[in-house]
Amino acid sequence: MKLSILKKTINSLYHFFSFLFPTNKNKVTLCTNRSDSLSGNLKNIYQVMQNDEELQIKIVCFNYHRSLRGKINYFWYSIIALFHLATSSVFIIDDYFFPIYCIHNKKKQNQIIQVWHAIGHLKKYGLSIQKNTESIINHHSNYDWVLANAESDRFALVDSFAISPDKVIITGAPRLDDLTKLGSPSISDTKIKLLYAPTYRTAKNDDPAYEYINNFLAEFSEQFTDESIKLYVSLHPYFKLDKIIKVNNSKIEIFQDTPRSSSLLSKVDCLITDYSSLLLDYSFFEKSIKIYAPDYEEYTKSVGFFVDYQEYLGLPIYKTATDLINCLFEFPIKEKECIQRLKQENFPFLDSKNSERAYLFVKKIMTEKSK
């Protein structure tokens, strides 16, 4: 009942703004609920767009927190976003965005472009998960276009979003321009740097990820006392920090900042994760990737993948923190070859012009609409 009322309220607000205010044919809104500032694909698209004096660009950024205050804040920013959607020629998002899915009979003048934040498509999400198709909310609906990194992404995007294949446009992921411009920098100091980025699973307090994270942190802290090793732990914003063990150790740094984890990729010697597509970004540097996934079989059944995960990666899957740590600094030729293959498959454009292609597509649809 509450969800139904909320859906009707949001839909009414959108149409109220549409009735009162005209659509600005030169207005583009970049909107995210992933962080308080632009990052990733949206940031890179904005950097190109801001050089176009004809465009009137609006930015709406906020970070959703699972608390009463966070929900109130989300609703407030949703109202702001609905106003800008109703008055924009193009509205660009990079993640799940609830208000859009509540709208019935969206105006054609308001084109919505999804530039999904992850490259490649490993674990299932959106409408590819059965339970999401059974909600009264039409998840991932109202997209007019989806920008994709590679042709191989098309099938997963069509399966996950309410979109037809011809509406998926291959431009290359804009945020990958940061990596291709950077090249493959070498590590300048002697300190070994590791980045651990576990995947968020569920809002429930018994999320098994907490146990796996804590086991690894405890064993790592016990095994390594050498200050020449640094471990960065990037937690999804939805993880509850009070459920993570306290580690009073200068060589372990825990944070919840998605843009920062991306900025660290070029600086670390090894990435540790379970199911995060961040590993595909990291493959660009052809460095060691370790898969620590104690719940691999269970996750495969409950969530699932678009690919045979282990076969696709070709990397070992470590089920315990002990097994992982014992192999942490090994990087055999076979694993390096697998990572080189991932790079080849997930970086179809190495010209650092993905952001420009995305911008040119936005201009194209704006020009076609104005005729």
Secondary structure, 3 states (H helix, E strand, C coil): CHHHHHHHHHHHHHHHHHHHCCCEEEEEEEEECEECCCCHHHHHHHHHHCCCCCCEEEEEEEECCCCHHHHHHHHHHHHHHHHHHHHEEEEEECCCCHHHHCCCCCCCCCEEEECCCCCCCCECCHHHCHHHHCCCCCCCCCCCEEEECCHHHHHHHHHHCCCCHHHEEECCCHHHHHHHHHCCCCCCCCCEEEEEECCCCCCCCCCCHHHHHHHHHHHHHHHCCCCCEEEEEECCCCCCHHHCCCCCCCCEEEECCHHHHHHHHHHCCEEEECCCCHHHHHHHHCCEEEEECCCHHHHHHHCCECCCHHHHHCCCEECCHHHHHHCCCCCCHHHHHHHHHHHHHHCCCCCCCHHHHHHHHHHHHHHHHHC
